[in-house]
Amino acid sequence: MIQKNEHYDVVVCGGGLAGFCAGVAAARQGAKACIVQDRPVFGGNSSSEIRVTPHGAAAFHAYARETGILSELLIEERARNHEEILENGWTNSVWDMVMYDMAMSTPNLTFHLNTSIQQVVIDANKHIQSVIGRIANSETELTISGSMFIDCTGDGIVADLAGCEWRMGTESREEFNEPHAPLQASQDTMGNSIHFKAKDMGRQVPFKAPDWAVKYEDASFFYKQGRTPNDVRGGYWWLEIGVPWHTIYDSEDIRHELTCHTLGVWDWIKNRDPETMELAANYAIDWIGQVPGKRESRRIIGDYFMTEHDILNRKVFEDEIAFGGWFIDLHTPGGLLAPTSEPNSAAGYQGDYNVKSYCGPYGVPLGICIAKDVNNLMMAGRNVSVTHAALGTVRVMGTTALMGQAVGTAAGLAVSKNVPIRTISNHHIRELKQTLIKDGCFLPNNRNEDEYDLARSARLSASSEAVVHGVGPESRDAETPLLKRWWDTAPKKLELHVVKKPEVQLLTKLGQWIAMGTSELRQVAVCLTNTSDQVQVVRSSLVPVNDIWDYRVNTGTVLAEAELLVAPGEAQWIEWEVQLTDLKPNSYIRLDLSSNEHVIWHRAGGIEPGQTSAWDMGNGQMRGVKYALSYRVEPAQPSYGAVNAISGVTRPHQSTNLWKSDPQQPLSQWLQLEWEEAVTIREVHLTFPGQLLTEYHYYPPFYKDPQCPRVYTIQAWREESWEDLVHIKDNYQRQMKHSLSEEVKTAKLRIVVHATNGDPSAAIYEVRCYS
Ligand SMILES: Cc1cc2nc3c(=O)[nH]c(=O)nc-3n(C[C@H](O)[C@H](O)[C@H](O)COP(=O)(O)OP(=O)(O)OC[C@H]3O[C@@H](n4cnc5c(N)ncnc54)[C@H](O)[C@@H]3O)c2cc1C
C-alpha cells in the first residue's frame, strides 16, 4: 500500500449528480476543488451503471425544468446521444462521457474515481481536516485535506464518520403532523433497486430462468399492486427491496435478492403472464444492473430541518437556493416483499393520494445543506436535513443537482472570502442567490438584481416582436411534434389515465394560461365540440393567477364570468365578449371552463411559450399539463416584448419573460440595448430557450432545441456603424457567457440572431452586460 497526500480548497465526497454539480460549481467560483467518487463513472444513480433517469419538477410542471449545470449536461447529452432515453434502464455511456468531458474541461477541478472514502480526520474545534480514501486496484491510500468538505455520498458517510447527528427511518405523525407520516415512527426506509433493459431481437427468443430465480405466479401481485409491466423493454422502478434488510449494511444481500427477483419477474413476463407473453416473445434481456441504486439511508441534521409542511405550503425561505417539484413519492417499505409497491401507483395515480402528494414548485433552503455539528461540512443530495416525508420529493436528481450546484457555489464563495460557511449563510446569502441566478439557476422567489449588470439600465428594442392571437387545433410549434413519451413507443399500447387525445373532454374544470401584454382584453374564444344533440351550457371565467404554477382552483378574484352556449356540432369557435380594460400587463390570467361531459375543449396543436393548461384534480387544486387548449384573444397580445430580456427571470413564471421575434418576419432579427451614455463592456451573457418545457428524456436523439439561436452575432455601435464583437455558429446551449477579447465602449449593443435550430422566431430570455 502506498500513501499519497493532496490538498484542496473544497473536497466533494461522492460524485453522483449532487456531488458532480457541487465540484464543478466550486471550481467555477475559482476554488481548487476535488470530487472523490467510489465508482468508475460519475453520476451515481443516474450513471450507466445504475440507469435511473434524472427526474425533477418538469415532470409535473410545464417550464419547470432545472437549469444551471444540470441543464448544460442534459442539453449536451441530448445533442450527442444517438439513443432515445425513455425511462429507468435506458441510460447509456454517452451520459457518463458527457460528465467526464465537463469534469476534464473545468479549470480548477480534479477528481479521483474508484476511490472510496473510509476515514475522516476531525479536530477538537469540529473542523474536518481530511478524509482518507482507498483507490481500488492501485493499492493506494489517499489523504485529502481541505478547507471545506461537502458530503454527497448519499449515505452521509462523511458526516457519520465526523460524528454528526443523523436520522434514518420514518418520523411519526405525532412529531410534525405531516400528512404522509405514518402514526408510528419506525426504522423503515425506501429500498434499493436494480434495473434491466430488454431488446427486440426481431425473432422469437427463449428465456430460461435459473433455478435460484424467484418464481412468480400471481398476476394480481403485479396488476393490482402498482407493479404493472407496462413496457416489456424495462423501466421498472418497483424492482425494489429494502426492509427487513438495512439499505447500507445489507446492500450486497439486497443486490443478490434483487437479482433473483428481477430474473423471476422477467421469467413471469416472458413465459407466464398472459398480458405480456406474446409482446415479450422477441425480447431478450440486454442489460441487467448489478450496482443497486439507493433511495434512502441517513439524513444528516442541518441548520434547518425541512418538513412536508414547508413543501406543501411552498414556504418562502430567505436562504432559498434551489427548487423542487416532484411529487411526494414514498415507496412502500419492503418493495417487492411488501403487499403494494407505492400507494400512488397502486391507486393508478388517481384519487386522494394522488392529490395529497402533488406538490411544488417549492423553494429549498441552504439551511438543510449545512451540517449542524461540524463547522466546515455541507451536504447535498438525498442525505440532506429533511424528514422522511419531505425526502419523498427532494430526493429526485433534478433537485439534488440544484442543491449540489448551490453548495458548491456557497463553498467557493466561502473560500474566496476566506470565511466559514455560516458567514455565507448569515451575511452573504443575497450574493449567493444572485450568483446562482447569474449562473443559470432559477429561484422561484428571487430574480436578477445584480447591480453590476449594465443591461438592467438599458432601453430595449427589437427588429420585431411576436404577438399572440391564440392557438387552435391547427397550430404547430417546432418543439411539440418532437416530444416522445415512453408510452408512445411501448410495444403495448396502453390505456393510461393520461389524456392522449387531441381533444380534451370537460370531465373536470380545465384552465388555460393567457399571457397578457396589455391591459385590454375585449374578447376570448374557445374551440369546443358538443357531442350531444342538445345545446350545452359551459360556465367560463377569467381569473388572475400569480404565476404559471398557481394551481388554486379558486384564486379569490374573478375578472369576468359567463355562460357559453354550445350548439351540437364539432370544433366550433365560441366567442365571449369580456371587455376588460384594466388588466395588469406582463402578467398571466387563466381562462377556466367548468365541467360538462358532453363538451370537448380542443387541445391546441402547438404551444405559445409559457402558455399551457391545467385540470382540476380535486381538493381545490389544479394539476398542470404540458400542452395548450385552443383559445383566441382579441386584441392580440404583445406578450414577447424586447423589454422581457431584462425582466430578471429566465423562464416563463409571472410573465413569459421572453423576447421573441415575429415569426412572419424572416431571420436575421435583432434585440438592441441602448444606454443614455456609453458604457464599457467586457462580458455579455445570453440566456436562450433550452428545453424548459419538460424533462430531457422526452426529447429525441441528437436533439437541439428548435427555439435556441444557432447562429448569432453580438455587435456594438462604434463610429457610426455596427461592429461585430462575437460571431457564434452551431450553438444549442441555453446559457452562453462571452468574454470580449477587449473591452468595448458603446451606447448601443445588438444581439443579431441569424438562424435558430428550427424555429422561425429569434428568442432570448436574458441579456446581461458587465464591465
Ligand atoms: C431505483 C431508483 C429509482 C429512482 N427513480 C428516480 C427517478 O426516476 N428520477 C430521479 O431523479 N430520482 C430517482 N430516484 C432517486 C435518486 O436516484 C436518488 O435520490 C439520487 O441518486 C440521490 O442523489 P445523490 O447524488 O444524493 O446520490 P447518488 O446518486 O447515490 O450519488 C452518491 C454517490 O456517492 C458515491 N459514494 C458513496 N459512498 C462513497 C464513499 N465512501 N466514497 C466515495 N464515494 C461514495 C456513490 O457511489 C454515488 O456515486 C430513484 C432512486 C432509485 C434507487
The ligand as an SDF file (V2000), in Angstrom:
LIG
                    3D

 53 58  0  0  0  0  0  0  0  0999 V2000
  -34.2250    2.6180   -8.4690 C   0  0  0  0  0  0  0  0  0  0  0  0
  -34.3760    4.0480   -8.1340 C   0  0  0  0  0  0  0  0  0  0  0  0
  -35.2520    4.7950   -8.8770 C   0  0  0  0  0  0  0  0  0  0  0  0
  -35.3180    6.1430   -8.6750 C   0  0  0  0  0  0  0  0  0  0  0  0
  -36.0670    6.8590   -9.5270 N   0  0  0  0  0  0  0  0  0  0  0  0
  -35.7210    8.1260   -9.6980 C   0  0  0  0  0  0  0  0  0  0  0  0
  -36.0530    8.7600  -10.8830 C   0  0  0  0  0  0  0  0  0  0  0  0
  -36.7250    8.2040  -11.7330 O   0  0  0  0  0  0  0  0  0  0  0  0
  -35.5800   10.0200  -11.0650 N   0  0  0  0  0  0  0  0  0  0  0  0
  -34.8270   10.6410  -10.1230 C   0  0  0  0  0  0  0  0  0  0  0  0
  -34.3960   11.7680  -10.3480 O   0  0  0  0  0  0  0  0  0  0  0  0
  -34.5220   10.0670   -8.9660 N   0  0  0  0  0  0  0  0  0  0  0  0
  -34.9150    8.8080   -8.7550 C   0  0  0  0  0  0  0  0  0  0  0  0
  -34.5040    8.1510   -7.6560 N   0  0  0  0  0  0  0  0  0  0  0  0
  -33.8430    8.8810   -6.5690 C   0  0  0  0  0  0  0  0  0  0  0  0
  -32.4300    9.2940   -6.8750 C   0  0  0  0  0  0  0  0  0  0  0  0
  -31.8030    8.4190   -7.7690 O   0  0  0  0  0  0  0  0  0  0  0  0
  -31.5700    9.4360   -5.6210 C   0  0  0  0  0  0  0  0  0  0  0  0
  -32.2570   10.0760   -4.6120 O   0  0  0  0  0  0  0  0  0  0  0  0
  -30.3440   10.2520   -6.0260 C   0  0  0  0  0  0  0  0  0  0  0  0
  -29.4790    9.4450   -6.7570 O   0  0  0  0  0  0  0  0  0  0  0  0
  -29.6880   10.9210   -4.9260 C   0  0  0  0  0  0  0  0  0  0  0  0
  -28.6080   11.6390   -5.4760 O   0  0  0  0  0  0  0  0  0  0  0  0
  -27.2440   11.7120   -4.6910 P   0  0  0  0  0  0  0  0  0  0  0  0
  -26.2790   12.4430   -5.5400 O   0  0  0  0  0  0  0  0  0  0  0  0
  -27.5310   12.1600   -3.3360 O   0  0  0  0  0  0  0  0  0  0  0  0
  -26.8320   10.1980   -4.5260 O   0  0  0  0  0  0  0  0  0  0  0  0
  -26.2140    9.1090   -5.5090 P   0  0  0  0  0  0  0  0  0  0  0  0
  -26.7830    9.2460   -6.8750 O   0  0  0  0  0  0  0  0  0  0  0  0
  -26.4350    7.8200   -4.8170 O   0  0  0  0  0  0  0  0  0  0  0  0
  -24.7120    9.5130   -5.5380 O   0  0  0  0  0  0  0  0  0  0  0  0
  -23.8620    9.3050   -4.4460 C   0  0  0  0  0  0  0  0  0  0  0  0
  -22.5110    8.8800   -4.9610 C   0  0  0  0  0  0  0  0  0  0  0  0
  -21.5880    8.8160   -3.8890 O   0  0  0  0  0  0  0  0  0  0  0  0
  -20.7980    7.6800   -4.0420 C   0  0  0  0  0  0  0  0  0  0  0  0
  -20.2870    7.2850   -2.7350 N   0  0  0  0  0  0  0  0  0  0  0  0
  -20.9580    6.6920   -1.7290 C   0  0  0  0  0  0  0  0  0  0  0  0
  -20.1270    6.4310   -0.6910 N   0  0  0  0  0  0  0  0  0  0  0  0
  -18.9190    6.8900   -1.0600 C   0  0  0  0  0  0  0  0  0  0  0  0
  -17.6580    6.9010   -0.4260 C   0  0  0  0  0  0  0  0  0  0  0  0
  -17.4860    6.3760    0.7810 N   0  0  0  0  0  0  0  0  0  0  0  0
  -16.6030    7.4350   -1.0820 N   0  0  0  0  0  0  0  0  0  0  0  0
  -16.7660    7.9770   -2.3230 C   0  0  0  0  0  0  0  0  0  0  0  0
  -17.9440    7.9720   -2.9690 N   0  0  0  0  0  0  0  0  0  0  0  0
  -19.0030    7.4420   -2.3470 C   0  0  0  0  0  0  0  0  0  0  0  0
  -21.7510    6.6600   -4.6350 C   0  0  0  0  0  0  0  0  0  0  0  0
  -21.0890    5.6430   -5.3340 O   0  0  0  0  0  0  0  0  0  0  0  0
  -22.5510    7.5090   -5.5960 C   0  0  0  0  0  0  0  0  0  0  0  0
  -21.9680    7.5450   -6.8590 O   0  0  0  0  0  0  0  0  0  0  0  0
  -34.5250    6.7600   -7.6920 C   0  0  0  0  0  0  0  0  0  0  0  0
  -33.6980    6.0060   -6.8790 C   0  0  0  0  0  0  0  0  0  0  0  0
  -33.6320    4.6520   -7.0960 C   0  0  0  0  0  0  0  0  0  0  0  0
  -32.7250    3.8530   -6.2480 C   0  0  0  0  0  0  0  0  0  0  0  0
  1  2  1  0
  2  3  1  0
  2 52  2  0
  3  4  2  0
  4  5  1  0
  4 50  1  0
  5  6  2  0
  6  7  1  0
  6 13  1  0
  7  8  2  0
  7  9  1  0
  9 10  1  0
 10 11  2  0
 10 12  1  0
 12 13  2  0
 13 14  1  0
 14 15  1  0
 14 50  1  0
 15 16  1  0
 16 17  1  0
 16 18  1  0
 18 19  1  0
 18 20  1  0
 20 21  1  0
 20 22  1  0
 22 23  1  0
 23 24  1  0
 24 25  2  0
 24 26  1  0
 24 27  1  0
 27 28  1  0
 28 29  2  0
 28 30  1  0
 28 31  1  0
 31 32  1  0
 32 33  1  0
 33 34  1  0
 33 48  1  0
 34 35  1  0
 35 36  1  0
 35 46  1  0
 36 37  1  0
 36 45  1  0
 37 38  2  0
 38 39  1  0
 39 40  1  0
 39 45  2  0
 40 41  1  0
 40 42  2  0
 42 43  1  0
 43 44  2  0
 44 45  1  0
 46 47  1  0
 46 48  1  0
 48 49  1  0
 50 51  2  0
 51 52  1  0
 52 53  1  0
M  END
$$$$
